[in-house]
Amino acid sequence: MGMSGNPGGVRAQQISGDTFRIISRGNGFTSAEKVQDFTLLKAAEVTKSVGATHFAVVSEADASREHLVQTGGTAQTRFIGNTAYTQFTPGSSFRVKKPGEDVYIRVFSLPRANRSLRAYIQPTK
């Protein structure tokens, strides 16, 4: 998935020193699972690029879109003698879902001696 060329892609936008927005868009041939995979891959790439060891998803939102696609109809005319007969076949309409996801992550580093997340995850009440 690339942001230029084919519709769709994934990119990261820095919000603050340790917070990033990952924006992922698929096209009509991309599954929602593939968009999620690329989102997490980009999050890992961003984490590594800033020298952090871990990231946490702070929030996420479904950014999928649905488009109505309509094909054109056809008309075929044939002549028999002085009479014209036209057969019309109407076009069809169908919906195309383009999956998308907006994820906010926070990057951080754990000390090498204690790379367990248990000490860093706060239980929800």
C-alpha positions as CSV (number, residue, x, y, z in Angstrom):
1,M,0.0,0.0,0.0
2,G,1.6,3.3,-1.0
3,M,0.1,6.8,-0.6
4,S,1.0,7.8,-4.2
5,G,0.0,5.9,-7.3
6,N,-2.7,3.4,-6.2
7,P,-5.4,4.7,-3.9
8,G,-4.6,3.8,-0.4
9,G,-1.5,3.7,1.8
10,V,-0.2,4.1,5.2
11,R,1.7,7.0,6.8
12,A,2.7,8.4,10.2
13,Q,2.3,11.9,11.5
14,Q,4.0,13.0,14.7
15,I,1.6,14.6,17.2
16,S,4.0,15.2,20.1
17,G,7.4,14.0,21.1
18,D,6.2,10.5,21.9
19,T,2.8,10.3,20.2
20,F,2.1,9.5,16.6
21,R,-1.0,9.1,14.4
22,I,-0.9,6.2,12.0
23,I,-3.2,6.8,9.0
24,S,-4.0,3.7,6.9
25,R,-6.2,3.5,3.9
26,G,-7.0,0.5,1.7
27,N,-8.5,0.4,-1.7
28,G,-11.4,-1.8,-2.9
29,F,-9.1,-4.8,-3.2
30,T,-7.6,-4.5,0.3
31,S,-9.0,-6.5,3.3
32,A,-9.5,-4.9,6.7
33,E,-7.0,-7.4,8.1
34,K,-4.3,-6.3,5.7
35,V,-4.9,-2.6,6.6
36,Q,-4.6,-3.5,10.3
37,D,-1.3,-5.4,9.5
38,F,0.2,-2.5,7.7
39,T,-0.9,-0.1,10.5
40,L,0.9,-2.2,13.1
41,L,3.9,-2.6,10.9
42,K,4.1,1.2,10.5
43,A,3.8,1.7,14.2
44,A,6.7,-0.7,14.8
45,E,8.8,1.1,12.1
46,V,8.1,4.5,13.7
47,T,8.9,3.1,17.2
48,K,12.3,1.8,15.9
49,S,13.0,4.9,13.9
50,V,12.8,7.2,17.0
51,G,14.9,4.8,19.1
52,A,12.1,3.5,21.3
53,T,11.6,-0.2,22.1
54,H,7.8,-0.4,22.5
55,F,4.6,1.3,21.5
56,A,1.1,1.3,23.0
57,V,-2.1,1.9,21.1
58,V,-3.7,4.9,22.8
59,S,-6.8,5.1,20.6
60,E,-8.1,3.8,17.2
61,A,-11.0,4.7,14.9
62,D,-12.5,3.0,11.9
63,A,-11.9,5.2,8.9
64,S,-13.4,2.8,6.3
65,R,-15.4,4.3,3.4
66,E,-18.0,2.9,1.2
67,H,-18.5,4.0,-2.4
68,L,-21.2,3.3,-4.9
69,V,-19.8,2.2,-8.2
70,Q,-22.0,2.2,-11.3
71,T,-21.2,0.6,-14.6
72,G,-22.6,2.0,-17.9
73,G,-25.3,0.3,-19.8
74,T,-25.1,-0.9,-23.4
75,A,-27.4,-0.4,-26.4
76,Q,-27.3,-2.6,-29.5
77,T,-29.3,-1.7,-32.6
78,R,-30.0,-4.0,-35.5
79,F,-31.9,-3.3,-38.6
80,I,-34.3,-5.7,-40.3
81,G,-35.5,-4.1,-43.5
82,N,-36.6,-0.5,-42.7
83,T,-37.1,-1.3,-39.1
84,A,-34.6,-0.7,-36.3
85,Y,-34.7,-2.9,-33.2
86,T,-32.7,-1.6,-30.2
87,Q,-31.9,-3.8,-27.2
88,F,-30.8,-1.9,-24.1
89,T,-29.0,-3.6,-21.2
90,P,-28.9,-1.3,-18.1
91,G,-25.7,-0.9,-16.1
92,S,-25.4,-2.2,-12.6
93,S,-24.6,-0.6,-9.2
94,F,-22.6,-2.1,-6.4
95,R,-20.9,-0.9,-3.3
96,V,-17.1,-1.1,-2.7
97,K,-15.8,-0.9,0.8
98,K,-12.4,0.7,1.2
99,P,-11.1,-0.2,4.7
100,G,-9.2,2.4,6.7
101,E,-7.9,2.9,10.2
102,D,-6.6,5.8,12.3
103,V,-4.5,4.8,15.2
104,Y,-2.7,6.9,17.8
105,I,0.3,5.3,19.4
106,R,2.7,6.3,22.2
107,V,6.3,5.1,21.9
108,F,8.5,4.4,24.9
109,S,11.6,2.4,25.9
110,L,11.8,-0.2,28.6
111,P,15.0,-0.9,30.4
112,R,16.8,-3.9,29.0
113,A,16.8,-5.7,32.3
114,N,13.0,-5.4,32.6
115,R,11.3,-5.7,29.2
116,S,8.1,-7.0,30.7
117,L,5.1,-4.8,30.1
118,R,3.3,-5.8,33.3
119,A,4.9,-3.0,35.3
120,Y,3.8,-0.4,32.7
121,I,0.2,-1.4,32.0
122,Q,-2.3,0.2,34.3
123,P,-5.5,-1.8,35.0
124,T,-8.7,-0.3,33.9
125,K,-11.4,0.3,36.5
